[in-house]
Amino acid sequence: MTELLKISLPDGSVREVPPGSTPADIAAAIGPGLAKAAIAARVNGELRDLVRPFDGDAELALVTARDEADALELARHDYAHVLAEAVQALWPGTQITFGPATDDGFYYDVKAPEGREPFGMDDLPAIEEKMREIIRADKPLRREVWTRQQLIDKWEAEGEVFKAEWAKELPENEELTVYWSGEDWLDMCRGPHLPSTGRLDPEAFKLMRVAGAYWRGDQKNAQLTRIYGTGWLNKKQLNAHLTRLEEAAKRDHRKLGREMDLFHLQEEAHGSVFWHPKGYRIWRELEAYMRRKMDAAGYREIKTPQVMDARQWEQSGHWGKYRENMFVIPDEVPNTEDEGPVISGEAEWMALKPMNCPAHVLVFKQGITSYRDLPIRLGEMGCCHRNEPHGALHGLMRVRQFTQDDAHIFCTEGQVVSEVQAFIALADQVYRDFGFTYDIKLALRPEQRFGSDADWDKAEQELRDALTANGLEWEELPGEGAFYAPKLEWHLTDAIGRTWQVGTIQSDRVLPERLDAHYIGEDGEKHRPVMLHRAIFGSYERFIGILIEHFAGKLPAWLAPVQAVVATIVSDADGYANEVADQLKAAGIRVETDTRNEKINYKVREHSLAKVPHLLVVGKREAEEGTVAVRTLGAEHQKVMPLAEAIAMLKAEGTPPDLA
């Protein structure tokens, strides 16, 4: 008699089924409603196809569209496969490579047939229509196990050179899986997939754009076309996403930066920002705010060199781990009139600092430090340079030159938890001052790392203990820590629901060891300090970009580069406008006057576009009565008030939250 398999369900019940049974069989046995709703299964925690047979006794949780995270991942994976199938159906001879799901959709890298131009935006409508045709055909998605040689033979026979190359590098005896779409198309894939293409909503996806890509991400390899799409479970979700994208486009910090005259970027300095007076005023206000916060929290500000000897970076470990992202220069560059610059083989290599940590250790090492001196908190508005790929640069969000609100805390092992607790509280104050909510994530040890497992165990647990002591919840991210330390990450949520990873604190025992940092303990012996790397803004450039988009340019009055503009209705009021502006300046308000011979509606529109918080309109009546008509950005009506009252209001609004 064949032994039955025992399948445990989430409600605690156990069903006994014959070998060869599938999660779909269990769903059908429970009821027709569940059989129709089920799209996949978690078997012993692993997401699997609904019709994949059980391997043995198992715990089963059936997945439906209500399990949104799993359902979206499956749908987006399937949309990617349907995209590849559609492109090959429309243009035979197209070679496919790989196409994963992304945070809001999917993409697939393809190479157009010989003699055809790379795919472009004009091709997307036809591809979309073909995809809908495949979805409506409700083609079964069927898993098969193949040998490596079967795959190689298939791809080579069909001229799929990229797939064949990949298959040849797989382990020789490894069983590999392919998925059929119906009986006429397949792709190599680990899965899982939905039961059929018809489980996708044909109106819940949209192809968004195309971009160039390289096979395996290497510029030396063949160029491909990456086709991006967004995919959802239903049309309502798609429409909501497209609305968010429209709102994000309106908030784009690059667009608002031009309209508000804050900064610009140009080819002569790729990845570096040209700050205009108004943009730099925002920077200065943020810097002053952060200095007050750090001073109050016991940090001492320092300034360290931009360029340091490569030997320092070798000792710290950054030269081996980070060399390709560093800007390096020879210490000596001899010149000859005939041949131009020549790099001497004897030259000592220097590097622009990509981070401040090693320099802060060198400051810590000056003189003799006692355990009584700890903790030592060294802060720096540190300018760093990283050689980011040209294609990765993005406005203020991804740059090559940036300034961090950086600091390093040197402390004893017994002080780690309390110092992390204090930082958690400080970061909370800052983010609340800007109106952000956030989630905290704990990034754990990566596969390639420095330091002993015992030190990593200790560092990770210290961060957990600090979070617990502060009554906070967190998510853990296995493998995503730095090569020298685990870290806490703050993920801010902005006004339209996007998340931004900003602040961080890292608990590091590696760098003090590598750079021989020590303090004298109570026993008179040398001891290694623990080094906590921490930042709240992350970088000023990126944080300003986030603020611009979060507030859609309508920055809080204390941050606005111009807090008020005094605008005249008639030229007879010019003198009074200047008097008003002088009194505002004397009260510490950042003000400009607009006495141009233009209509007031024109002035209102122009200053609204520049996102000035308040427009103080004055004419003959206001001059005679000593009043101003205040138009607040976003308000429907103006309010006439005495000048003294307006000054008090603007002064209160313009006071930074930590000084209010």
Stockholm file with secondary structure:
# STOCKHOLM 1.0

chainA/1-660         MTELLKISLPDGSVREVPPGSTPADIAAAIGPGLAKAAIAARVNGELRDLVRPFDGDAELALVTARDEADALELARHDYAHVLAEAVQALWPGTQITFGPATDDGFYYDVKAPEGREPFGMDDLPAIEEKMREIIRADKPLRREVWTRQQLIDKWEAEGEVFKAEWAKELPENEELTVYWSGEDWLDMCRGPHLPSTGRLDPEAFKLMRVAGAYWRGDQKNAQLTRIYGTGWLNKKQLNAHLTRLEEAAKRDHRKLGREMDLFHLQEEAHGSVFWHPKGYRIWRELEAYMRRKMDAAGYREIKTPQVMDARQWEQSGHWGKYRENMFVIPDEVPNTEDEGPVISGEAEWMALKPMNCPAHVLVFKQGITSYRDLPIRLGEMGCCHRNEPHGALHGLMRVRQFTQDDAHIFCTEGQVVSEVQAFIALADQVYRDFGFTYDIKLALRPEQRFGSDADWDKAEQELRDALTANGLEWEELPGEGAFYAPKLEWHLTDAIGRTWQVGTIQSDRVLPERLDAHYIGEDGEKHRPVMLHRAIFGSYERFIGILIEHFAGKLPAWLAPVQAVVATIVSDADGYANEVADQLKAAGIRVETDTRNEKINYKVREHSLAKVPHLLVVGKREAEEGTVAVRTLGAEHQKVMPLAEAIAMLKAEGTPPDLA
#=GR chainA/1-660 SS CCCCEEEECTTSCEEEECTTCCHHHHHHHHCHHHHHHCCEEEETTEEECTTSCCCSSEEEEEECTTSHHHHHHHHHHHHHHHHHHHHHHHSTTCEECCCCBCSSEEEEEEECCTTSCCCCGGGHHHHHHHHHHHHHTTCBEEEEEECHHHHHHHHHHTTCHHHHHHHHTSCTTCCEEEEEETTTEEEECCCCCCSBGGGSCTTSEEEEEEEEEEGGGCTTSCEEEEEEEEECSSHHHHHHHHHHHHHHHHHCHHHHHHHTTCEECCGGGTTCCEECHHHHHHHHHHHHHHHHHHHHTTCEECCCCSEEEHHHHHHHTHHHHHGGGSCEEESCCCEETTTEECCCTTCCEEEECSCSHHHHHHHHTSSCCBGGGCCEEEEEEEEEECCCCGGGCBTTTBCSEEEEEEEEEEECGGGHHHHHHHHHHHHHHHHHHTTCEEEEEEECCCSSCCSCHHHHHHHHHHHHHHHHHTTCCCEEETTCSCSSCCEEEEEEECTTSCEEEEEEEEEESHHHHHTTCCEECTTSSEECCEEEEEESSSCHHHHHHHHHHHTTTCCCTTTCSSCEEEEESSGGGHHHHHHHHHHHHHTTCCEEEECCSSCHHHHHHHHHHTTCSEEEEECHHHHHHTEEEEEETTCSSCEEEEHHHHHHHHHHHTSCTTTC
#=GC SS_cons         CCCCEEEECTTSCEEEECTTCCHHHHHHHHCHHHHHHCCEEEETTEEECTTSCCCSSEEEEEECTTSHHHHHHHHHHHHHHHHHHHHHHHSTTCEECCCCBCSSEEEEEEECCTTSCCCCGGGHHHHHHHHHHHHHTTCBEEEEEECHHHHHHHHHHTTCHHHHHHHHTSCTTCCEEEEEETTTEEEECCCCCCSBGGGSCTTSEEEEEEEEEEGGGCTTSCEEEEEEEEECSSHHHHHHHHHHHHHHHHHCHHHHHHHTTCEECCGGGTTCCEECHHHHHHHHHHHHHHHHHHHHTTCEECCCCSEEEHHHHHHHTHHHHHGGGSCEEESCCCEETTTEECCCTTCCEEEECSCSHHHHHHHHTSSCCBGGGCCEEEEEEEEEECCCCGGGCBTTTBCSEEEEEEEEEEECGGGHHHHHHHHHHHHHHHHHHTTCEEEEEEECCCSSCCSCHHHHHHHHHHHHHHHHHTTCCCEEETTCSCSSCCEEEEEEECTTSCEEEEEEEEEESHHHHHTTCCEECTTSSEECCEEEEEESSSCHHHHHHHHHHHTTTCCCTTTCSSCEEEEESSGGGHHHHHHHHHHHHHTTCCEEEECCSSCHHHHHHHHHHTTCSEEEEECHHHHHHTEEEEEETTCSSCEEEEHHHHHHHHHHHTSCTTTC
//
